[in-house]
C-alpha cells in the first residue's frame, strides 16, 4: 500500500487578509491607548455637555475594550503563525 499525504497550499489571499486583520487590531490597541492616556487632552477642548458624557462612561467598558483588542491581536498573530 502506498500512503501519500496531501500537501495543501495556503490560498494567495490568506496572507494579505491576515496582515490587514493584524493591522486593524493593532489600530484598535492604539485607539484604546489614546482613549485611556490622552483623554484629558481631548476633553479640554469639549463643551461641558460633551465632557460629562465622556466622563459618564463606566470603567468596565474599557476592560471589555482591552479584552477585545488583545484577543483580536492574539488571533491575528495566531493566524499569521498558522496555529
Order of alpha helices (4+ residues) and beta strands (2+ residues): alpha-alpha-alpha-alpha
